[in-house]
Amino acid sequence: MVRAHRWLPRSVQLEFWDHIRAGKAAKPTARAAGFAPATGVRLFRHAGGVSSNAPTRPGPLRLSITERDEIACLTAAGHGPRAIGRMIGRSASTVSRELARNTGLTGNYRPSSAQHRAEHRAKRPKTAKLAADPVLRAVVQAGLNRKWSPRQISERLALDFPDRPEMRVSHETIYQSLYVQSRGALRRELTAALRTGRALRMPRRQTQARRERPSGRIQDMVNISERPAEAADRAVPGHWEGDLILGKDNRSAIGTLVERSTRFVMLLHLPDGRDAATVAAAMTEMIATLPPLLLGSLTWDQGKEMAHHRTITLATGLDIYFCDPHSPWQRGSNENTNGLLRQYFPKGTDLSQHTAEDLAEVAAELNGRPRETLGWRTPAEVLTKLLLDQPTTGVATTA
């Protein structure tokens, strides 16, 4: 902890951080713990909002030299990790990790060498991995500049550098390099590239209120319950989810379309408003760029902008289904994508100022982000492979 706060008893600090990890705010937590709210904020900021850098309650003690002697003797006698763990009162995984870490090339486990290595690993502070490796740091910075999350960067490194184990870094290490003052291997300004744009990590809220858009009764709606089963399990491509994201005072909008199996994104340019006729015209033009393989269905909420859904279906052949009221989870991929888009199109701004070219660039950037659900490949890579594997020709665009 920072020197100015060492007067706080450790028990008080532990209580403070227990509440922070539970999702409570710093000021009321500090007040409840008996010290000034401003002090609580300073404690929180000094740790960069990263609870792992704050005091924690003690866990199981490290292996002692005596226990390592016992492990050596029992291993030499032919006992396995489970049996050794039972005999010395440790878990089998603890014994297994100890043997894996400290067994030499000769296959012998030496307790004195193991103890020395453990004491060396326990020394603090350590040089941050990103601070010590400029090549890895440059790759991570490039990913952050592309608005990839630390998790996406971490997982993508394994795909892009499969034969270079030195090019590995956990997402938590990236977060700490951004947020924690003493480990600042990355420029603090890069936090602006994170989805939240925050300079501190904040506790996860217990509940989140969702915006519920007013809906109107649309003629001839077909409910999502009648959507083909192949769309629900994402096994067959060509089934889309759609919605609008709204600008300041709900006066401007951008249409969003997400393909369910590949997570490929297309954005509708709506500079002249979001009435049903305008949305239908923009969507018909966009869908016309798709190959037949991707013309399965579209799922939308019950917003009035889809009042001309029959016109869209007649012009494109795309079947349209409507979610139940107040059920955004029925368009989960689209909801997640709309959250990502707010990084580019913040709430409370005029969305009509963005050109069609601007939307195409944003869509291309999203389609170039690695996704966990795609095995850390990008939507563009998955869609390209899908189209190349088909006898039909044609490539979807984000224009």
N, C-alpha and C positions, 0 to 999 in steps of 0.2 A: 504493500500500500504506500501511497504518497506520504512523505515524512510528516506533513502538517496534520495528518489524521491518525498518527500512531497513538495519540492519547485515547482513542476509542478502544475499549476492551474488545478482545477478540470475540467474546461471546456476543457482543452487540453487533459487531461486523457480520458475524455468521447469521444472526437473526435477520439483519437487513438484507443480505444477499439471498437468504432462503425465500423471502417474500418477493424479491425482484425476479428470481427464477420462476416463481409461481405466476408471474405476469402482472404484478402490481407496480404502480408508478413510484418513482424515487421519493418525491416530496412527502406524500402521506405515509410512506413506509418509514422514512427518517423520523417524522413527527411521532409515529407510534413507538419507534425504538428509543425515543427520548433525546434526540439531538436535532439540531436545526435543519430544516428542509434544504437550505442552501448547501449545507455540508453533504447531505445525501446526494444532491445533484453533482457536486464536485467528485464524490466517490465514484458515482456512476460514470461520469465523463472520463475520469482518469483510467478506468478499466476499459474505455472504449465501448461500453455497453456489452462487452464480452464477458459473460459470467464465469467462463473458465479461467479468466485472469484474476478473479476475485478470490478471497479466502473461502475454502471449502472445509466441510467437516472431515475429520481424519478417516481414511479408509483402512483396509487391512494393512498391517505392517509389512514391510519388505522382508524377503527371505534373509535370514541371518546366516553368518558363516557356519554356525552349528547345524542349521537345517541343510545347508549345502553339503556339509560333510556327510550327513545322513543320506542325502540323495545320491552322493557318489558311491557310498557303501552299498546301498540297496540296488542301485543300477548295476554295479559290478556283480551282485548276487543274482542278477537275472530278473529282478522285479520290474514290472511295467509302470507307467505313470499313474494309473488308477490305484494300484496296490501301494505305491509309494505315497500317494496323496493321503490315503486312508491311514497309513502308519504315522505320518508326521503332522496330520491334521490340516492339510492343505488340499485345495481342489486339484483334480487331475489336470485341468488346463494350465494351472500355475506351474506344475511340475513339467508338463510337456513343453511349455514355452521356455522354461529355464534350461532344459536339456537342448532344445533346438538352438537357442541363442549361444550357448556356451560350450557345446561339444566341438572339439577341435578337429582338424583334418585327419588326425590319427584315429578318430572315433572315440577318444577318451574324454570324460568329463572331469575337469580339475576344479575343485571347489575354491581354491585360493585365487586362481585366474578368474573364475566366475565372479567372485566377490570384488576383485579389482575392477572388472569391467562394469559391474553394477554401480560402484561408487563413482566411476568416471561418467557414466551416463546420467547420474543423478545431479551432477554439478550444474549450478545455475549462476548467472544467466547464460544462455546459449545463443550463438549467432543464428539469426533467423535464416531459414533455408533460402528464401528469395533474396535476402541481402547478400548471401555468399555466392549466388549463382547468377551472373548477369544475363546469360543466355535464357535460362528458364524465366527469369524476371521479365525479360523483353517479350517473351511469348505470352505470359500472363497479362502484361500491360496491353498487348495488342488485342487480346480477347476482351478485356474490360472496355477498351475503346470501341469495340464492336457491340457493346451493350450485352455481352454474354454474362451470365451469372457465374460466381465462383464455382458452383457445382458443375455447371456446363463446361467451364474451362478445365476443371480437374479431370472429369471423365473423358473429355475429348483428347487430352494429352495422351491417354493410353491408346487411343485409336490412331492418332497422328504420329506417335513415336513408339511403336510397339517393341522395337529392339533397343530402346534407350531408357533403361530404368532410372537414370539420373533425371529424366524429364518427367518426374512425377511430383505432384504436390497436392495435398488435401485441400478441399474447399475451406476448411476451418483455418488452415494456415494462411490462405489468401485473405480471409476476413480479418484475421489478427494483424496481418501486415498492413491492411488498410486502416483499421480502427485503433489499434493499440499504439500509444505514443512510443513506447520503448522498442517496438518491433516494426517501425515504419519503413519497411523495405520498399513499399510502393508509395507513389505520390498520393497525398491525401486528397488532391483534387479528383482522383479517379473515382472516389465515392459517388460523384455526381453521375457516373455512368451506370451505377447500380439501379435496379428497378425502383427502389424506394427513394434514391437520391439523398439519403440521410448521411450525415457525418458520424452518426453513432448507431449502433445496433439497439433496437428497442425491443422490450419484452413482447411476446405474442399476446394479443388480446384474447380474453376468454371467449368473447362473442363478437361477431361482426354484423353490423346492420347492413342490409342490402338495399340498394335502390330499387324500388318497384315502380315501373313505368305504368301509367294509366293505359288500360286496354279498352277496346271497343269491340262490339259484336261484329264479326266479319261473316259475310254471307258465304255459305257453302264450304265452311271449314272442314278439313279432314283431320281428325285428332291423331296425335302421335301414337296412340294405341293401335292404330291401323297401319302403321309404318312396317315395312317388311322386316322380318327377323334378321335378315342378313345385314341390315343397317345397324341394328342394335349391337351386334357382336363385333363390328368393325372388320370382319373378315373379307368383305368385298368392297373394293374402292368405288367411289362415285357418289357417296352419300355425304351431304353437306349440312352444316349448321350455320345459321345466319342471324344477324342482329344489327342494330345501329348503335354507335357511340355518339353521344350528344355533346354539343359545345355550350358556350355561355348562354344562359337563359333559354336553353333548348331551341335556339334559333338556327343552329347549323348542325350538320351530322355527317358521318362517314359510315358507309355500309361495310360490314365485315362478313366474309364467307370463309369457312374452314372445312376442309375435307376431313372426314372422321378417321380414316385409316392412316393417312399420311401426315395429317395436321398441316397440310399445305394451305396457305392463306392468300386470299384475294381481297382487295379493297375497292369499294364502289365510290367513285367521285360524285358528290352531290352538291355542287356549288349553288344550285338554284332552289334548294329546299329539300324537304323530306316528305312531301305529300305522296300519296299512293301512285299517281301517274308518273312522277319523276323517278321514284324508286323502281317502278316496273320497267321503265325505259332503260335505266342504267343497268339493271340486273339482266335484262334480256341481251343487251350489248355485251356484257361481261361473259355470260354463259355461252354465247355464240363462239367464244374463243376456245371452248373446251372440246376435247375429242369425245366420241360417243362412249368410250369406256368410263368417263367420269360423269355421265348424265344419269344418275340413279335417283336421288331424291334430295329435297331440301327441307330442313326442319327450322321453324321460326317461332317466335313467341306471338302473342295475340295483339301485337301493335297495329294501329290503324294504317301504318304505312304499307301493309301487305293486303289492303282491301282489293287490289287488282291481281291477286294471285292466280286467278283463272287465266288472265291475259298472258301472264308469264309462262304458265304451263302449256298453253296453246302454241305460243311462239317458240318454245324451247324443247318441249317434251319432258321437262323436269317435274316430277310429282312433288307437291308441296304439302307438308304436314305441320300441324300447329301444336305447341306444347300446352299443357294444362296451365291455368292461371297461377301466377306467382310460383313457378317451378323452374328456376334458372338451371338447376342441376340436370334437367333433361336436355340441356345444350351445354354440357360441361366443357367440351373442347372450345366452344365459342366464348364462353364466359372467361376461361383462362386466357384466351387470345386477347380479348378485350382488355383484360388487366395488363397484359404486356404492351398493348398499344398505348396505354396511358403514359408510358414512358416517353412516347413520341408526341402524343396529343394530350397534354394535361387538361384536367377538368377546369372549367371556367375560362377556356380560351375560345376564340373564334375559329372553328374548323374550316370555314369556307375560304380562309386565306391560303389553304394548301392546294397546290395544283395536282393534276393527275400524275405528273412526273414525280412529285413529292410522295404521293401514295405508292407509286410503283417502287420507289427506292426503299420505303419503309417495309413494304411487303417482301421485297427481295432480301432485306436484312433479316426479317423474321424467318423467312424460309431458309436462311443460311445459318440459323442457330441450331446447335446440336440439342436433341431432345432425349430425355431419359427413356420415355416410352418407346422410342425408335432405336434403342440400343446405342444412344448417343450419336446417331447419324442425324443428318439434317432433313427436314421435309423435302427440300429440293432434291437431295440425293435419292431419297426413297421414291419420290414421284418419277424422277428420271429413269431409275431402274425399272419401275413398274411399267412405264410406257415403252421402254426398249424391249422388255420381255413380251410385249403384246404384238400381234401381227399388224394392228392398226398403226397409223402414223399420226403425227400431230403432237404438239407440245402446248400445255396450258401456259398462259402468260399471267403476269401480275399487272398488266397495263389496263 
